[in-house]
Amino acid sequence: MNEETFKKLLDRVIEYRDRILIGTAVVVVALVALVYYNNTQKSKIADSEVQFVQGFYALQFGDTLNAPALLLRVHNGAKNSRIGSYAGLTVGIYYYQTGKSDMARQVVDASRKLDRLSKATRELLLSDIALDRGNVDAGVKKLDYRSGFKSIDEYLLYRKARVLMAIGRNKEAVRILEDLRENGEYFSRAAAMELGLIGSNVF
């Protein structure tokens, strides 16, 4: 899979991301990232890669007893590899979805060997954790990350606007949404719909 093909696949996945809950979205992104990795890198840690795939799919099919432990073991055993970081990111998402935000933060913080796409997923998750804790400035700042993928970056802007609106920073939110409406490719329609819902009652 070359870069152009990968970007087309990614753009299709992200195109309707505003309709997907963030927890589901980041899992989808992690899976696409794994596909990209497997098709572009020569694996030097085959056992860890196999275990990651096993844990990833087991978790998606509801194995909450064994899969998280397997993914955490892969992460702890290969922290300095991309697969180890993917495993940490995936189990971190699971921890967050099950209300264990402290554990999620700890394992995701240690997952640093990531490509641009997975880094975006990581920043989104850390943003959610910060916002849940009431650390608004940190949560908003995480959404300033730029991946270099237009669709992902538009989503980050769109999500930032939604967060800003939720905390009462309406003028900033509207500026972002107006820019997306006029210049966006993937979230132009979503931004226009949001502005239509907001109307003139935000100031």
SVG drawing of the C-alpha trace seen along z (x, -y; Angstrom):
<svg xmlns="http://www.w3.org/2000/svg" viewBox="-30 -38 44 53">
<polyline fill="none" stroke="black" stroke-width="0.4" points="0.0,0.0 1.6,-3.2 1.2,-6.7 -1.4,-7.8 -3.5,-4.7 -3.3,-4.9 -4.3,-8.5 -7.4,-7.7 -8.3,-4.9 -7.8,-7.1 -9.8,-10.0 -12.8,-7.6 -12.6,-6.5 -12.5,-10.0 -15.0,-11.6 -18.0,-10.9 -16.1,-10.8 -18.3,-13.6 -21.1,-11.0 -18.9,-8.5 -18.3,-8.6 -14.7,-9.4 -14.1,-6.1 -15.1,-4.1 -13.3,-6.5 -9.9,-6.1 -10.2,-2.3 -10.9,-2.6 -7.9,-4.9 -5.7,-2.5 -6.7,0.4 -6.0,-1.7 -2.6,-2.6 -1.9,1.1 -2.8,1.9 -0.4,-0.8 2.3,0.4 2.0,4.0 2.2,3.0 5.1,0.6 7.5,2.0 9.5,5.1 8.6,6.6 11.5,7.2 9.2,8.2 6.9,10.7 5.7,12.3 4.7,9.0 2.9,8.1 0.9,11.3 0.0,10.9 -1.1,7.3 -3.4,8.4 -4.8,11.2 -5.4,8.8 -6.8,6.1 -9.4,8.3 -10.2,10.1 -11.0,6.8 -13.3,5.7 -15.2,9.0 -15.8,8.4 -13.0,10.3 -12.4,7.9 -10.9,10.6 -7.8,11.6 -7.4,9.0 -6.5,6.0 -3.9,8.1 -2.4,9.3 -2.2,5.8 -0.6,4.5 1.9,7.3 2.8,6.4 3.1,2.7 5.3,3.3 7.5,5.8 8.1,3.5 7.6,-0.1 10.2,-1.4 8.6,0.2 5.7,-1.0 3.7,2.2 4.3,1.7 2.9,-1.8 -0.1,-0.7 -0.8,1.9 -0.6,-0.8 -2.8,-3.2 -5.4,-0.5 -5.5,0.7 -5.5,-3.0 -8.7,-3.5 -10.2,-0.5 -9.3,-1.8 -10.8,-5.2 -14.0,-3.8 -14.4,-1.7 -13.9,-4.7 -10.2,-4.0 -8.9,-7.4 -5.8,-7.3 -4.7,-4.0 -5.5,-5.2 -3.4,-8.3 -0.5,-6.3 -0.3,-3.8 -1.0,-6.3 1.7,-8.7 4.2,-5.9 3.1,-5.2 5.4,-7.5 6.7,-5.5 3.8,-6.4 3.2,-7.6 1.5,-10.9 -1.9,-9.3 -1.7,-7.4 -0.3,-10.5 -3.5,-12.3 -5.5,-9.5 -3.3,-9.8 -3.8,-13.6 -7.5,-13.2 -7.6,-10.7 -5.4,-12.8 -7.7,-15.8 -10.7,-13.8 -9.0,-12.8 -7.9,-16.3 -11.4,-17.7 -13.0,-15.0 -10.7,-16.2 -11.7,-19.8 -8.3,-20.7 -9.9,-22.7 -6.8,-24.6 -4.8,-21.3 -7.7,-19.6 -8.1,-22.4 -4.3,-22.6 -4.2,-18.9 -6.5,-19.6 -4.0,-21.9 -1.9,-18.9 -1.6,-18.7 -1.0,-15.3 -0.5,-16.5 -3.6,-14.7 -6.2,-17.2 -9.2,-15.2 -7.7,-14.4 -6.7,-18.0 -10.1,-19.3 -11.6,-16.9 -9.3,-18.3 -10.5,-21.8 -14.1,-20.8 -13.8,-19.0 -12.0,-22.0 -14.8,-24.3 -17.3,-21.9 -15.3,-21.9 -15.0,-25.7 -18.7,-26.1 -19.3,-23.8 -17.2,-25.9 -18.6,-29.2 -15.8,-30.4 -18.3,-31.0 -16.6,-33.7 -13.5,-31.4 -15.7,-28.5 -17.6,-30.4 -14.4,-31.7 -13.2,-28.1 -16.5,-26.8 -16.8,-29.7 -13.3,-29.0 -14.1,-25.3 -17.3,-26.1 -15.5,-28.3 -12.3,-26.4 -12.8,-22.9 -13.0,-19.9 -14.2,-17.2 -15.9,-19.1 -17.3,-22.0 -20.9,-20.7 -20.7,-19.7 -19.4,-23.1 -22.2,-24.8 -24.8,-22.6 -23.3,-23.5 -23.4,-27.2 -27.0,-26.8 -27.9,-25.2 -26.1,-27.9 -27.7,-30.8 -27.3,-34.2 -28.0,-33.2 -24.4,-32.4 -23.2,-35.9"/>
</svg>
